[in-house]
């Protein structure tokens, strides 16, 4: 039985009163069948369950996974990536690799020298002072590349070096100047080393063809 408040609301809004179910108003005959089917398990359609046949997952779900630590490290300037390069000219690169911003230059420089091996044996290596430690110079000498690098001012036993050959080190400085013209590389928009390396290689091809 409806309450007095419900009757007043029906009169005010002119709503029809609820009618009981009788012989003339029986539930739909399909309801028992639908209720019977609710106990069945949902059909498993694999990883695309809930999608249409031609519907694909969003592009975000198909992006390249990081697969481990990336070459992004924190230094005094913040989070950044270092690019270590062995260059023949300001547009031709022999080898390069990435490292985090917290990595020291000398160990990474030895990795670059190891990639050269016996390639272009006898060609001197004009290196920055960051690579003037004994181990790096010894590895370059053993690989057949005479190191050309000035000693630091705090060296107890400094050595002589070819200053004219060392002046050619501006080749790699000019290369970095060209590379910084590509904003996507200069500021590293890519999260993974895989994509960042791919864009660097594309920029190298562009510089070589220009």
MOKATA-V809288 format. One record per pair of residues at least 4 apart in sequence whose ideal C-beta (glycine too) atoms are under 7 Angstrom apart, sorted by sequence separation. I is the first residue (numbers start at 1). J is the second residue. D is the distance in whole Angstrom. If there is no record, write none. Layout:
BEGIN
i: {I;I}
j: {J;J}
d: {D;D}
END
This chain:
BEGIN
i: {2;4;5;6;7;8;9;21;27;30;31;32;33;34;45;51;57;66;74;88;99;103;105;106;107;108;109;110;111;127;134;135;136;137;138;139;151;162;163;170;171;172;173;174;175;176;182;183;192;193;194;195;196;197;198;199;200;201;202;203;204;205;206;2;10;44;57;74;75;87;103;131;132;140;141;161;184;190;87;88;141;179;180;190;10;72;87;140;151;85;86;151;188;72;86;99;190;71;137;85;150;84;137;149;83;84;148;97;148;185;83;84;97;125;184;185;82;150;81;82;95;132;148;109;131;148;185;81;82;132;81;95;125;127;129;132;80;82;95;124;127;129;182;79;94;109;122;123;124;125;126;127;121;125;129;84;106;124;179;84;105;106;110;75;82;86;105;110;113;117;118;71;73;74;75;106;109;113;116;71;72;73;74;84;71;73;110;116;178;73;86;106;113;126;126;124;126;126;90;89;87;90;91;87;90;85;91;87;90;85;98;98;81;93;91;92;91;70;70;71;70;66;66;64;64;64}
j: {6;8;9;10;11;12;13;25;31;34;35;36;37;38;49;55;61;70;78;92;103;107;109;110;111;112;113;114;115;131;138;139;140;141;142;143;155;166;167;174;175;176;177;178;179;180;186;187;196;197;198;199;200;201;202;203;204;205;206;207;208;209;210;7;15;49;62;79;80;92;108;136;137;145;146;166;189;195;93;94;147;185;186;196;17;79;94;147;158;93;94;159;196;81;95;108;199;81;147;96;161;96;149;161;96;97;161;111;162;199;98;99;112;140;199;200;98;166;98;99;112;149;165;127;149;166;203;100;101;151;101;115;145;147;149;152;101;103;116;145;148;150;203;101;116;131;144;145;146;147;148;149;144;148;152;108;130;148;203;109;130;131;135;101;108;112;131;136;139;143;144;98;100;101;102;133;136;140;143;99;100;101;102;112;100;102;139;145;207;103;116;136;143;165;166;165;168;169;171;171;171;174;175;172;175;172;178;175;178;175;193;197;188;204;207;208;208;191;192;193;193;191;192;192;194;195}
d: {4;6;6;6;6;6;6;5;5;6;6;6;7;7;5;4;4;6;7;4;4;7;6;7;7;7;7;6;7;4;6;6;7;6;6;6;4;6;7;6;7;7;7;7;6;6;6;6;7;6;7;7;7;6;7;6;6;7;7;6;6;6;6;6;4;6;7;5;6;7;6;5;7;5;7;6;5;4;5;6;6;6;5;4;6;6;7;4;4;6;5;6;6;6;5;5;7;5;4;5;6;6;7;6;6;6;6;6;6;6;6;6;7;5;6;6;7;7;6;5;6;5;5;7;6;5;6;7;6;6;6;5;5;6;7;6;4;6;6;6;7;6;5;7;7;4;6;6;5;5;5;4;4;6;6;5;6;5;6;7;4;6;7;4;7;5;6;5;5;6;6;4;3;6;6;5;5;5;6;5;6;4;6;5;5;4;5;7;6;6;6;5;6;6;5;6;6;4;5;6;6;4;7;5;5;6;7;5;6;7;6;7;6;6;5;6;6;7;6;5;5;7;6;5;6;6}
END
